[in-house]
């Protein structure tokens, strides 16, 4: 009876967190409350004695501190306007060729999303795309669609392309070369074919047409404007060349370290120290010196605390026996054919990630994936992990609310008068491409499994 009560409480806490995420309320508050209630219930009602140390150790602190390091590096690059300068260079070079501008800005933003948070990519590139489109009188909607749809594909390329990938890669010890070898081809084919289809069926219709926004906003977004926790900056003049070059070199060094050193915690902390050192700040004494405290104040810690809450919630799930129930259910419906199993994983995780937030889906499915790849079932781990990673990352395009970057695109499009990109259009186009990406994933899995397994 006590175990049943514990299961009800823990599931209720998880549902509250999911609802808070879906309704875009203060999800951090509800996730913290859910964590505290679930942890307290687990401590008091679990049939096995639980210590506070066990609850503390349930958090994957290596992932947490890597996220803090990564977010600090992104905050430094945004403070120094590095990504904005990259976008400005692209805009300056290709602004007279709409098709080339579409391809280059979409490819650069997609590659950026493979290394930094997708919502940061949206915040950096969307104002620049819309501002350039206004000057050239071209419709920004096709370009925004290309960027937004491809952002979710970008997450499949690297173990640090999304928070979900970081958790998966750390749990299953997946390196950057593993991602490049097993998912690189899918990323290349998926991205290029998506942009080709958008070019042919969406962008082509707007070529040669003069676009003028119809909303009554008269101010051009040239100055710094605030949107939630982000600063929207559009550069008219280049930044200091020395600052730009040393940060680009720093990025290159950081990516090389991530590829060749498997310990993400060490690389993350080393990278953070490197960027703080090469971006000193002017102090009260009039001298420049490294100032990590300042950059940490620029980091949005909401996602960090949300992850801590999720790790504790999953710990409560395990102690309440819910993970075992889910594992037994999956084992019961698991087909004996590896290809059919991978299709099932891909579709289920894609749908759940589209309807819910993909982080909770990830942490709940990790123990299930582990059961499938270990004795007695012992399925080959590579195709199953490929299906899992694809499903978790591709589902965001099914519904706009399934991706924070999609919702940011809609909000900023409305703010900057890009009326042609609304919820209905993003739902229609994004949903079609989500289906296409899933079908492409099934075809890719078929090739991988039948050729190598």
Secondary structure, 3 states (H helix, E strand, C coil): CHHHHHHHHHHHHHHHHHHHHHCCCCHHHHHHHHHHHHHHHHHHHCCCCCCHHHHHHCCCHHHHHHHHHHHHHHHHHHHCCHHHHHHHHHHHHHCCCHHHHHHHHHHHHHHHHCCCCHHHHHHHHHHHHHHHHHHHCCCCHHHHHHHHHHHHHHCCCCCCCCHHHHHHHHHHCCCHHHHHHHHHHHHHHHHHHHHHHHHHHHHHHHCCCCCCCCCCCCCCCCCCEEECCEEECCCCCCCCHHHHHHHHHHHHHHHHHHHHCCCHHHHHHHHHHHHHHHCCEECCCCCEECCHHHHHCCCCCHHHHHHHHHHHHHHHHHHCCHHHHHHHHHHHHCCCCHHHHHHHHHHHHHHHHHHCCHHHHHHHHHHHHHHHHCCCCCCCHHHHHHHHHHHHHHHHHCCHHHCHHHHHHHHHHHHCCCCCCCHHHHHHHHHHHHHHHHHHHHHHHHHHHHHHC
